[in-house]
Every structure is written in C-alpha cells, then in structure tokens.
Amino acid sequence: MKPILKSCLMFLALTVGITQLQATTLLSENFGTPSGNPVITSYTGWSSSATFSGTGSVRISAPSNTTNYGTASGNGNIFLNAGQTFIVSGINTLNYTNLSLSLGFYQYSNTATADSVSFQVSTNGTTWTPLTCNIPSKTWALETVSGTIPATSTLYFKVTNNSKTCQFRVDDITLTGTGAAIPTIISTSTSEVFTTVAGTAKIDTITVSGTDLTENIALALSGTDANLFSISATAASYSAPTPIAISYNPTAAGSHTATLTLTSSKDTVKVILTGKAYKAPAQDTWVEDFEKGTKTGYAAATVTCTQGVWDFTNALIGNPYNGDKTFGSQAARIRDIDGYIAMNADKTGGADTVTVYTALYGSNTSAATWTLSISTNQGSTWTVVGSAVSTTNTALAPVSFAVKQTGNVRFKITKTNATNSNTLNIDNIAITSYTGAGINENTIGAANVYGAKGYAVVELTGKANVEILSVQGIVLTQKQLTAGKNSIALTHGIYIVKVGANSQKIMVY
C-alpha cells in the first residue's frame, strides 16, 4: 500500500474512532421563560422532554448571565427556599459511560455550608445516593457535580435545600455521556429479488460486515423454498466486509421465497429472498439471451450475439453491475426515441409466437413504450406487430405476440418515447416456429368457437390447450379446457381464439 494512502486510511480510522467517542447530550434544560413564579408541578415551559417535580418554583428574577459563565441562558431558573426540593427524572443513561452532570448554581448569601444543600441521584426515585458539588459565593457559577452517575433507563436527580436560612437557584442543567459500542451486523441489502426462467440460475451478491463484533457472522437459509437458494459461504468475517453470492436455482416456473439469516451472539439481521421463475421455452425454440457479445456504448454498431448478428442503435449490452435487469449475466439496453435492436439475419421456419422479456433499466420508474416489428424481406421494410407496448415493471416480465408468419423472418424492437428516465432492458427474446394453418374465420378443427354476450364460448370434444389473444396478437389468457361447453369471460371486442394449432376470430358483444 502506498504510504500516502495508508496514512489517509489511518486518519479515517482515527476520525471514525473519535466520532464514536464524542459525548452525547442526554439532558439539556434551561427552564424557559416563566410568567410569574409558578410552582414546579404546575409549570409547562420546560425546554426538554424530561419530567420535573419538587416543591420549589420557577422564576425569572435574578437570572443567570454570561458574565458569570459563557453558556448561561438567562431567563427562567429554579428557586429553592428553605426545605424545598427540585427533582428531574425520565432520563435514560443506559449504555452510556463517562456520564457528566453540570448546572448553573447560585446562593443568596455567603453563609451556606456543604450541609446546606444536597445533590443526589437514584434509579428508582426512592433510594438516593449522594453527590457533591461546589457551592459558589453570592454569584452564578457553572459547576460540575462529582460522584457516580449510574447507567440506567430511569435516572433521577434531586437538589434539596437543607438550610433554614439560605436560598438557592439552579439553571442550565446538562447531562452528557459517551455511547457504548453496540455490536451490529450490516448487510448491503435486506431484500433481494430474483427473476429468471426455470432451469437457469440467477446470482446476486450482497456484502456482509459488522461493527464492534468479536466473532464471525453465521449465515443460514430457511423458509419454504430454501432448497432453491444457495449461498457462497456460511460465515462472514466480523472484522472485514465479506461478499456473499446468493444463487436462485428454480427447477419449475413459479414464485418462491426464503430467508437468509445473519447471526452473531449480539445481533441478528434477516435478508428476505424472493424469486420469480418463468416457464423455460421449449427446447426447439429460437432464443436470443444476449449472453454473447460486447457493446458498452450507445453509438450505432453491429454485435454478434447468441443467435447471430444484431444492429444496435442507441443501445448496448448491459449487466447487473451497471443496474441492468438480466436473466443471466447480460441483457440489451435501449434508450431514447428510435433507439432499437434489430436482427441482421433471418430466422428460418417462420414465427408463430414471439415472447420478449422487458423491464425498466436501473432505478427508472417512468413507463417505456416500444414496438415489435417484423420483416420478411431481409430488413428492407418493417411492419409493426400489434400495437405499442408500455413497460412499467422493474423486474423482467414477458410480453407475447401472435405472429403466425411463414418463411424467413427477422424482428426489430424500437423504443418509441424519448426520455432517458425510462431506458428499457430487453432479454430472452423467444420465437417459436410457425406451426399452424393461420386464422380461420369459420371452423377450428374439432372445436366449436363463437362469441356471446360477455363470453367466448369454446365447445370441445376432448381436453385442449386454449389461448385468447387480442387482435394485435397479445396473449391475454391461457387455459387448459375439458370436453364440453366452456365459457371464458371477456369484455366487448374482437378476439383470436387459438385451440391447439388452429385459430379463429370471434366477436364478444
């Protein structure tokens, strides 16, 4: 380590240490500005949240002044005539050391002796322990009380005038202490959210550290789906930050939760783990996951990705360390209006359904709008599929399009709104090959499909998978229906009903 850097780090450590040892003010009372001479029990103008009682009164006469001591507040003070008391309570000194109590004090004559006034502390208001304090001559003075002030959540302090002839005044009571070191476990996150597809692990990393600990921190997973999560270590150092990789390994689609508990003998911290796994695409599905390729800037360029060459304009390849939402280690990121990514080579076998996983980039919260376009002439012209999509989700989620196009195809995703506060992440573009006979206006194989008032009706001779799509090709619902008459509630409009490999257009009225 370079000497200058080492010196700076040593200075920082010393500075932190000094900060931790600075005194904390636990009580500061200047008695406000009373009107008249109210007794202590009826006065409400206190400047602190402590509780005050006793038989003395609060007066504004003979105030303290900065000629006598620099921190004198003047105005109100406690007046104690012969036999009267002043008690302050409701002070919490627990976990504090080096407790110090000071007060402004005044006697009316020079006849007071050490027995004329008593200073006492208590932890219960019943049993009192004496303290000592200098009694100044006939003038205000700031005095520090001597003796042991206990660390307790219920500290009482009492001043009693034991004299039959002397009068005393009290002002500017201050109690300070040094906070005790509190062992603490620190995690850079208390909740982690994972999004992936079944069969693909997703890894996030947190950093675990501690302050004022004397033992290593134990890590353990628990909860309903703890078996789907794993951690890179079961212990973290108490004296230095430790990176902990958390892996989410779903085997099937669904939502999963677990808890990572960080434990020492002095502290416990829980990190809530939430996983969302989408169904993995069929084995023969064309999937662009952007795990191959490098592009770190937004300037227009071509990039060779997993499925081939893509054109990127106002787009790049991002990763989680830079705030990108990804299934694996990389995803595409598109910014600005007309930013786009486009396939630079055809996919053979046509396209039945295209599914795109999208999320807002980083901490963006404004909706990002975008379109999917198709080209059947090697990118010479493009046609928008369906209508524009608005992405507001902050974790990757799928959007599906019914394309049903034969032959060679390529696709393009274009951002259609301008601001950089809604930059878009794209991952796992999945294209299934064309397998159906297209939209049939009349019949649908062995099914009878028609629209009714508020419903799509599907009559089947056997069990079948049924999809309802908008006319733009967006999948609205997917169901497995049984033989017989099935009704699916829908609002008024035109829909595409897909049963197996066949589709039919209907109107719901």
Residue pairs with C-beta under 8 A, 6 or more apart in sequence:
1 9
20 179
20 181
21 178
22 178
23 98
23 100
23 176
23 177
23 178
24 96
24 176
24 177
24 178
24 179
25 174
25 175
25 176
26 91
26 92
26 93
26 96
26 99
26 175
26 176
26 177
27 48
27 50
27 88
27 91
27 173
27 174
27 175
28 47
28 48
28 173
28 174
28 175
29 46
29 47
29 48
29 50
29 52
29 88
29 172
29 173
29 174
30 47
30 73
30 75
30 76
30 171
30 172
31 45
31 46
31 47
31 58
31 73
31 75
31 76
31 77
31 78
31 171
32 45
32 46
32 47
32 58
32 75
32 76
33 45
33 60
33 75
33 76
34 43
34 45
34 58
34 59
34 60
34 75
34 76
35 60
37 57
37 58
37 59
37 79
38 57
38 58
39 55
39 56
39 57
39 58
40 52
40 53
40 54
40 55
40 56
40 57
40 58
40 78
40 86
41 53
41 54
43 52
43 58
45 58
45 76
46 52
49 90
50 88
50 89
50 90
50 91
51 88
51 89
51 90
52 86
52 87
52 88
52 89
53 87
53 89
54 78
54 84
54 85
54 86
54 87
54 158
55 83
55 84
55 85
56 78
56 79
56 80
56 81
56 84
56 85
56 86
56 161
57 78
57 79
58 76
58 77
58 78
58 79
59 76
59 77
59 78
59 79
59 169
60 75
60 76
60 77
61 79
62 77
62 106
62 169
63 72
63 74
63 75
63 76
63 77
63 171
64 72
64 73
64 74
64 77
64 104
64 106
64 140
64 169
64 171
64 172
65 72
65 74
65 140
66 72
66 74
68 104
68 139
68 140
68 141
68 142
69 104
69 140
69 141
69 142
71 142
71 172
72 104
72 140
72 142
72 171
72 172
73 171
73 172
76 171
77 104
77 106
77 169
77 170
77 171
78 86
78 159
78 169
78 170
78 171
79 167
79 168
79 169
80 86
80 117
80 159
80 160
80 161
80 167
80 168
80 169
80 170
81 161
81 167
82 161
82 163
82 164
82 165
82 166
82 167
83 161
83 162
83 164
84 160
84 161
85 158
85 159
85 160
85 161
86 158
86 159
86 160
86 170
87 125
87 156
87 157
87 158
88 156
88 157
88 158
88 173
89 125
89 154
89 155
89 156
89 157
90 154
91 154
91 155
91 156
91 157
91 175
92 152
92 153
92 154
92 155
93 99
93 149
93 150
93 151
93 152
93 153
93 155
93 175
93 177
94 151
94 152
94 153
95 151
95 179
95 180
95 182
96 151
96 177
96 178
96 179
96 180
97 151
97 177
97 178
97 180
98 176
98 177
98 178
99 149
99 151
99 175
99 176
99 177
100 144
100 149
100 175
100 176
100 177
101 131
101 144
101 145
101 149
101 157
101 173
101 174
101 175
102 142
102 143
102 144
102 145
102 172
102 173
102 174
103 133
103 142
103 143
103 145
103 170
103 171
103 172
103 173
103 174
104 140
104 141
104 142
104 143
104 169
104 170
104 171
104 172
104 173
105 133
105 134
105 135
105 136
105 140
105 141
105 142
105 143
105 168
105 169
105 170
105 171
106 136
106 138
106 139
106 140
106 141
106 168
106 169
106 170
106 171
107 116
107 117
107 135
107 136
107 137
107 138
107 166
107 167
107 168
107 169
108 138
108 166
108 167
108 168
109 138
109 165
109 166
109 167
110 137
110 138
111 165
111 166
112 135
112 163
112 166
112 168
113 135
114 132
114 135
115 162
116 135
116 161
116 162
116 163
116 166
117 133
117 135
117 159
117 160
117 161
117 162
117 163
117 166
117 168
118 130
118 158
118 159
118 160
118 162
119 130
119 131
119 132
119 133
119 145
119 147
119 157
119 158
119 159
120 128
120 129
120 130
120 131
120 157
120 158
120 160
121 128
121 129
121 131
121 147
121 148
121 149
121 150
121 155
121 156
121 157
121 158
122 128
122 129
122 155
122 156
122 158
123 150
123 152
123 154
123 155
123 156
124 154
124 156
125 154
125 156
128 156
128 158
129 147
129 148
129 150
130 147
131 145
131 146
131 147
131 149
132 145
132 146
132 147
133 143
133 144
133 145
133 146
134 141
134 143
136 143
140 169
140 171
142 172
149 155
149 175
151 177
157 173
157 175
159 168
159 170
161 167
161 168
181 211
181 212
182 211
182 212
183 210
183 211
183 212
183 213
183 214
183 264
183 266
183 267
184 210
184 211
184 212
184 213
184 266
184 267
185 208
185 209
185 210
185 213
185 217
185 262
185 263
185 264
185 267
185 268
185 269
186 208
186 209
186 210
186 211
186 269
187 206
187 207
187 208
187 262
187 269
187 271
188 206
188 207
188 208
189 206
189 271
190 269
190 270
190 271
190 272
191 271
191 272
191 273
191 274
192 204
192 206
192 246
192 271
192 272
192 273
192 274
193 274
193 275
193 276
193 395
194 202
194 204
194 248
194 273
194 274
194 275
194 276
195 202
195 275
195 276
195 278
195 325
195 327
195 359
195 395
195 396
195 397
196 202
196 248
196 250
196 275
196 276
196 277
196 278
196 327
197 253
197 277
197 278
197 279
197 280
197 281
197 327
197 428
198 250
198 251
198 252
198 253
198 277
198 278
198 279
198 280
199 250
199 251
199 280
200 280
200 327
200 328
201 247
201 248
201 249
202 247
202 248
202 275
202 327
202 328
203 245
203 246
203 247
203 248
204 245
204 246
204 248
204 320
205 243
205 244
205 245
205 246
206 243
206 244
206 246
206 271
207 241
207 242
207 243
207 244
208 217
208 219
208 236
208 241
208 242
208 244
208 262
209 236
209 237
209 240
209 241
209 242
210 217
210 236
210 238
210 239
210 264
210 267
213 238
213 239
213 264
213 266
213 267
214 238
215 238
215 264
215 265
216 235
216 236
216 237
216 238
216 264
217 235
217 236
217 237
217 238
217 242
217 262
217 263
217 264
218 234
218 235
218 262
218 263
218 264
219 231
219 233
219 234
219 235
219 236
219 244
219 260
219 261
219 262
219 263
220 234
220 260
220 261
220 263
221 229
221 230
221 231
221 258
221 259
221 260
221 261
221 273
222 258
222 259
222 261
223 257
223 258
223 259
223 273
224 256
224 257
224 258
225 256
225 257
225 258
225 275
226 258
226 259
228 248
228 249
228 250
228 251
228 256
228 258
228 275
229 246
229 247
229 248
229 249
229 256
229 258
229 260
229 273
229 275
230 246
230 247
230 249
231 244
231 245
231 246
231 247
231 260
232 243
232 244
232 245
232 246
232 247
233 242
233 244
236 242
236 244
236 262
238 264
246 260
246 273
248 256
248 273
248 275
248 277
250 256
250 275
250 277
252 277
253 277
253 278
253 279
253 280
254 277
255 274
255 275
255 276
255 277
256 274
256 275
256 276
256 277
257 272
257 273
257 274
257 275
258 273
258 275
259 270
259 271
259 272
259 273
260 270
260 271
260 273
261 268
261 269
261 270
261 271
262 268
262 269
262 270
262 271
276 395
278 357
278 398
281 287
281 355
281 428
281 430
281 432
282 432
284 433
285 430
285 431
285 432
286 307
286 347
286 430
286 431
286 432
286 433
287 306
287 307
287 428
287 429
287 430
287 431
288 305
288 306
288 307
288 310
288 428
288 429
289 306
289 327
289 328
289 330
289 427
289 428
290 305
290 306
290 317
290 330
290 331
290 332
290 426
290 427
291 305
291 306
291 328
291 329
291 330
292 304
292 305
292 306
293 303
293 304
293 305
293 306
293 310
293 317
293 330
294 303
294 317
295 301
295 303
295 312
295 315
295 316
295 317
296 316
296 317
297 316
298 314
298 315
298 316
298 335
298 336
298 339
300 311
300 312
300 313
300 314
301 312
302 309
302 310
302 311
302 312
302 344
303 309
303 310
303 312
303 317
304 310
305 317
307 343
307 347
308 343
308 344
308 345
309 343
309 344
309 345
310 341
310 342
310 343
310 344
311 340
311 341
311 342
311 344
312 332
312 340
312 341
313 338
313 339
313 340
313 341
314 334
314 335
314 336
314 338
314 339
314 340
314 415
315 332
315 333
315 334
315 335
315 339
315 340
315 341
316 332
316 333
317 330
317 331
317 332
317 333
318 324
318 326
318 330
318 331
318 332
318 333
318 361
318 425
319 326
319 329
319 330
319 331
320 326
320 329
322 362
323 361
323 362
323 363
324 330
324 331
324 333
324 361
324 362
324 425
325 331
325 359
325 360
325 361
325 394
325 395
325 396
325 425
325 427
326 396
326 425
326 427
327 357
327 396
327 427
327 428
328 427
331 396
331 425
331 426
331 427
332 341
332 425
332 426
332 427
333 361
333 423
333 424
333 425
333 426
334 340
334 341
334 370
334 413
334 415
334 423
334 424
334 426
335 361
335 415
335 420
335 423
335 424
336 415
336 418
336 420
337 415
337 416
337 417
337 418
338 414
338 415
338 416
339 414
339 415
340 412
340 413
340 414
340 415
341 412
341 413
341 426
342 379
342 410
342 411
342 412
342 413
343 379
343 410
343 411
343 412
344 379
344 410
345 410
346 378
346 408
346 409
346 410
347 408
347 409
347 410
347 431
348 408
349 433
349 434
350 405
350 406
350 407
350 408
350 409
350 433
350 434
351 374
351 403
351 404
351 405
351 409
351 411
351 431
351 432
351 433
351 434
352 402
352 403
352 404
352 432
352 433
352 434
352 435
352 436
353 400
353 401
353 402
353 403
353 431
353 432
353 475
354 372
354 385
354 400
354 401
354 403
354 411
354 429
354 430
354 431
354 432
355 398
355 399
355 400
355 401
355 428
355 429
355 430
355 431
356 372
356 398
356 399
356 400
356 401
356 413
356 426
356 428
356 429
356 430
357 396
357 397
357 398
357 399
357 426
357 427
357 428
357 429
358 368
358 370
358 389
358 391
358 393
358 396
358 397
358 399
358 424
358 425
358 426
358 427
359 391
359 393
359 394
359 395
359 396
359 397
359 424
359 425
360 366
360 368
360 391
360 392
360 393
360 394
360 422
360 423
360 424
360 425
361 423
361 424
361 425
362 423
364 394
364 421
364 422
364 423
365 394
365 421
366 419
366 421
366 422
367 390
367 391
367 392
367 417
367 422
368 390
368 391
368 392
368 415
368 417
368 422
368 423
368 424
369 388
369 389
369 390
369 391
369 415
369 416
369 417
370 388
370 389
370 391
370 413
370 414
370 415
370 416
370 424
371 384
371 385
371 387
371 388
371 389
371 413
371 414
371 416
372 384
372 385
372 386
372 389
372 401
372 411
372 412
372 413
373 382
373 383
373 384
373 385
373 411
373 412
373 413
373 414
374 382
374 383
374 385
374 403
374 405
374 409
374 410
374 411
374 412
375 381
375 382
375 383
375 409
375 410
375 411
375 412
376 405
376 407
376 408
376 409
378 408
378 410
379 410
379 412
382 412
385 401
385 403
385 472
385 473
386 401
386 470
386 472
386 473
386 474
387 472
388 416
389 399
391 399
391 424
396 425
396 427
396 428
399 474
400 473
400 474
400 475
401 472
401 473
401 474
402 467
402 469
402 473
402 474
402 475
402 496
402 498
402 503
403 409
403 434
403 473
404 434
404 436
404 438
404 439
404 503
405 434
406 434
409 431
411 429
411 431
413 426
413 429
415 424
435 501
436 498
436 501
436 502
436 503
437 501
437 502
438 503
439 496
439 503
439 504
439 505
440 502
440 503
440 504
441 504
441 505
442 504
443 504
444 497
444 499
444 502
444 503
444 504
445 499
445 500
445 502
446 460
446 461
446 462
447 458
447 459
447 460
447 461
447 464
447 499
447 502
448 457
448 458
448 459
449 456
449 457
449 458
449 459
449 497
449 499
449 504
449 506
450 456
450 457
450 506
451 457
451 495
451 506
451 507
451 508
451 509
452 487
452 508
452 509
453 508
453 509
454 489
454 490
454 491
454 492
454 508
455 487
455 488
455 489
455 490
455 508
456 468
456 487
456 488
456 490
456 495
456 497
456 506
456 508
457 485
457 486
457 487
457 488
458 466
458 481
458 485
458 486
458 487
458 488
458 497
458 499
459 484
459 485
459 486
460 481
460 482
460 483
460 484
460 486
460 499
461 483
462 483
463 480
463 481
463 482
463 483
464 480
464 481
464 499
464 500
465 478
465 479
465 480
465 481
465 499
465 500
466 478
466 479
466 480
466 481
466 486
466 488
466 497
466 498
466 499
467 475
467 477
467 478
467 497
467 498
468 475
468 476
468 477
468 478
468 488
468 490
468 495
468 496
468 497
468 498
469 475
469 476
469 495
469 496
469 497
469 498
469 503
470 476
470 493
470 495
470 496
471 494
471 495
471 496
471 505
473 496
476 490
476 495
477 488
479 486
479 488
490 508
491 508
492 508
492 509
493 507
493 508
494 505
494 506
494 507
494 508
495 505
495 506
495 507
495 508
496 503
496 504
496 505
496 506
497 503
497 504
497 505
497 506
